[in-house]
């Protein structure tokens, strides 16, 4: 076998060129392709399909996807058959909003066909942008497993899910009031709603008792709902109003009369103790309307304007109507008091507009009846970190509504149903015909099974995006049986779900619910929950950040393309590994620069090792570890401890724990101490035996190779580049990324630092302290050091003399002499002094 020669590793690290070289190897070898017939143990990962409408990618996206990919690369090196797909969530409100903003259109001024065409065009562009970034970042995805939530395979899967739920009685259609986004003019689910705290005005408004003529004062922050008032309530124990039960109140400005009723749910301490019920201001209004069968008066249109019921305020937007109604009430002296209050307002997660309640027929999945069963599933799931479990439990316990899956939009997966025009009977598509679009395709039934009518109309609503995204494990497992796709139900349930904490209430919960309903089990064994990538101030990185911080050359520190081009993907990945699982990570460019320093140092130390390994034959027998020098045995012991720590971290998905240990070893042990000590055996060979040089070369060869393997999940490009140049000719594998993970060695892990090495390190630390005190550079070669061993025992004296060469090398001095010294070292009875220059 050929011996090692110098210059296998070039002087400069050109990360752009190396990235291309690496991908040529990886794709040429089909390194990341899932092998369905492989007998290895499966590791399958359910990755979050990002919204491809997010044209402005930022480093937070890179962080979250890189963190999951560290684990993927580790598992591949552990010998697993890895199933690592990538999907794109390209239907639903986020995509529609992006298209509306980009083209200045909305569904009221464009045809359904043209709007869907624009959505498809933009999502294709977005998917290309994402794929380019994932490749630049080094994600080891099997791109043949790619899917998009609007493609025929996903539509077939979603429609199959709908049919299965329908047949199991888990779906129902209802036209009760639903949460509504007036900006997008669509219904929402509970999970689509956020709570915003803001300042508002609380008004005390005088109604009038029809029977007694007395003022009945209610307190409200929404006077614009007065035209929709249908009842007034008080607590039955509230003595102030007991004489009013069963009587009527006249509504100010609008003059209609409403019944006065009692309810124990009224808070006697809030406002005046009287409560108006309108159709509909909030969930409490809906509940009372249902329970007490109240009248219906709708004063807000689906687009957020006032209806004709609002009289002179009809056509106004809600905010304007509120101001005008307050003005009119004041003119008639019907507002007795107004004061500023803090309000918790429910807003649409997507539009940030306050929600309304609108009556429209919707499809719902039954959730409220199964809360206890969902909590049991939460117990069965393995949570990483475990404290994230409470987020799902709290969400399930707080559920108020069943899951509304209907959306009044253009771009989404169609419902596979038609309705009889005469009696409303539902006709469900045959599963073999999926996917279908009832808005464009005729009903498969010739006549209605209920009334015999031959007239049908397809459902015009589409499914909400989570209806599809909640099926990603089944999309990956090809539950729908789409031809030509790798993956089948043998991969279900999957091994791991990776995602951020803020979508536990949506993506994770809905996926658990769907798996429970469809297959009576969990969708995956483990879930790995990440935090957010934040800006320097600890806030979410926004589109504004990407626009504000772009310089004349187009560089932006929040743009992953810019950061990768400037610092390398490995440097950005190193930053991403700095956050422990579940924790947010602030982005700071200096941390990426630190990653770049690690990358460059790894390249340079590998290059130095290449020089020192000249003439080394990797195929020749090597000295046993017990026969190697104390420095060589020490570095192997420390490396064994590092292997265990990194491995333990990855086994619980804590990549940061492993990175910290690896970084400590790389800098503190390997680079700053070990290599600095042993290189003297080659710079000054006359001082050392052939055996010591052979020991150093064997240890250097083995240690660097192990370091490359440990760094590989974090820094895939540079580790591959060094492997290809230095190790590939001597191994039967095509890439470091399919190499075996370093084995743990219990005996070495438990070993103590050899006595001789402890002595060398103590004297090295003493020398470094004296350099600092005397303001001497740590890199400068000293004239010498003087060691005073008058107080030492004979064993220590002998050890110092035997290790004099190593001590000289470690302390970077020209000679070691013996004599009086003043600085007390950590070695008992030994003092040290730097020899002054002549």
Secondary structure, 3 states (H helix, E strand, C coil): CCCCCCCCCCCCCCHHHHHHHHHHHHHHCCCCCCCCCCCCCEEEEECCCEECCCCCCCHHHHHHHHHHHHHHHHHHHCCCEEEECCEEECCCHHHHHHHHHHHCCCCCCCCHHHHHHHHHHHHHHHHHHHHHHHHHHCCCCCHHHCEECCCHHHHHHHHHHHHHHHHCCCEEEECCEEEEECCCCEECCHHHEEEEEEEEEEEEEEEEECCCCCEEEEEECCHHHHHHEEEEEECCCCCCCHHHCCCEEECCCCCCEEEEEECCCCCCCCCCCCEEEECCCCHHHHHHHHHCCCCCCCCECCCCEECHHHHHHCCCEHHHHHHHHHHHHHHCCCEEEEEEEEEEEEEECCCCCECEEEECCEEEECCHHHHHHHHHHHHHCEEECHHHHHHHHHHHHCCCCCEECEECCCCCCECCEEEECCCCCEEECCHHHCCCCCCCCCCCCCCCCCCCCCCEEECCCEECHHHHHCCHHHHHCCCCCCCCCCCCHHHCCEEEEEEEHHHHHHHHHHHHHHHHHHHCCCCEEEEEEECCEECCCCCECCHHHHHHCECCCCCECCCHHHHHHHHCHHHHHHHHCCCCCCCCEECCHHHHHHHHHHHHHHHHHHHHHHHHCCCCCCCCCCCCHHHCCHHHHHHHHHHHHHHHHHHHHHHCCCHHHHHHHHHHHHHHHHHHHHHHHHCHHHHCHHHCCHHHHHHHHHHHHHHHHHHHHHHHCCCHHHHHHHHHHHHHHHCCCCCHHHCCCCCCCHHHHHCCCCHHHHHHHHHHHHHHHHHHHCCCCCCCCECCEEEECCCCCHHHHHHHHHCHHHHHHHHCECCEEECCCCEECCCCCCEEEECCCC
